[in-house]
Amino acid sequence: MNFPAPYRELFPHTQTQIYLNHAAISPFSTRVVETLNEYIAQRHLTEIENYFSFQPKLQEARERLARLLHTHADRIAFSQNTSGGFNILAASFPWQPGDRILLNRLEFPANVYPFENLRHLGVEIDYVTPRGHYLALEDFAAAMTPRTRLLSVSQVQFLSGQRINLEGLSELCHAHGTWLSVDSIQALGATDLNVETLGIDFVSCGGHKWLMGPAGAGFLYISKRLQAELKPVFAGWLSVENEWDLLDYELKFRGDACRFETGTLNFLGIAGLHAALGLFEEIGMHTIETHILFLTAWLRDACEDLGLKVITPAHSSERLGILTLDLPPAQATHLYEILTQNKVECSLREERYLRFSPHFYNTQTELERVLEILKAALE
């Protein structure tokens, strides 16, 4: 198969633009659009009260997420977004004054503010300082203390595009009796994550970036071991056992991760996410990751040949779908404007970082066109 040619027709925007901004938000495939329209038509015209008929698709979406994480469906709970998942973790953990959380200075705020908000409880936050734009495993090890209860890190860093050594961090956490939490929003959909093999305790992720689903349809994973330590701070009619015994007010939380789902979920968003996950399963995550790594490697080499400073690591084990340039602000703004004028969509961050993030349906031909535009703009 001439990958990804058979799938490009699912993304009609490719006829008018080159979209390389999946680290911000992804376009819907036609399959997702069809599913959303079907759901809206049902709620609008045919089966307006579709709560019960939607349950099989809800469960299948949960199972598809579980397969993506190589775990069991009862470990998955739906959430609004990445921040929402981390707030559940932060609020439910039995913190004691003097407990410490280890983060780093390159994290996206969704993986920072929920934990910074714990300082009033006497929880201290430590930060690993990057070496330039690189986060070294040994610096995490040096920052660990006997009171470090949690280490939370992105699977792929949103700015540099560095893919973190989760195996090494897991070994470090287990050696120190520290829980490991992962923000996977810049990775899942470009790759999978084996939470069971790696011994990861918590994952939070939104569905609108690399997973190519609607915004507001996020999810979390929680290990049985960590769940046993958490006390939910929010309770709702769907977080308890026997939820349809509506006049029985005994507060007995469910035994699975759904105890963190308090009420009616974003069925429309989950329907779209279900369709997006189906496409990934059809193609296969190995095929998707291999192609994305090819694209970012090609673009990295091409940008370096132009003399542009690339901050994304070169080795495929430390890189995935993000390729970022660190440029003088004036040059970064100029190149971004030229690319935009030529209908190339990427991101400009912090006025100096030009970030490209191709997905599985993008092609080398598109990247060659981007290179032509960059080369002309630099002359």
Secondary structure as UniProt FT lines:
FT   TURN            3..4
FT   HELIX           5..8
FT   TURN            9..10
FT   HELIX           12..15
FT   STRAND          18..19
FT   TURN            22..24
FT   HELIX           30..44
FT   HELIX           51..68
FT   TURN            69..70
FT   HELIX           73..75
FT   STRAND          76..79
FT   HELIX           82..92
FT   TURN            97..98
FT   STRAND          100..104
FT   TURN            105..106
FT   HELIX           109..111
FT   HELIX           113..116
FT   TURN            117..118
FT   HELIX           119..121
FT   STRAND          124..128
FT   TURN            132..133
FT   HELIX           137..143
FT   TURN            146..147
FT   STRAND          148..154
FT   TURN            158..160
FT   STRAND          162..163
FT   HELIX           166..176
FT   STRAND          179..183
FT   TURN            185..187
FT   TURN            189..190
FT   HELIX           195..198
FT   STRAND          202..205
FT   TURN            210..211
FT   TURN            215..216
FT   STRAND          218..222
FT   HELIX           224..227
FT   TURN            228..229
FT   TURN            237..238
FT   TURN            243..244
FT   TURN            246..247
FT   HELIX           257..260
FT   HELIX           267..283
FT   HELIX           285..305
FT   TURN            306..307
FT   HELIX           316..318
FT   STRAND          323..326
FT   HELIX           329..341
FT   TURN            342..343
FT   STRAND          344..345
FT   STRAND          347..349
FT   TURN            350..352
FT   STRAND          353..357
FT   TURN            360..361
FT   HELIX           364..378
//
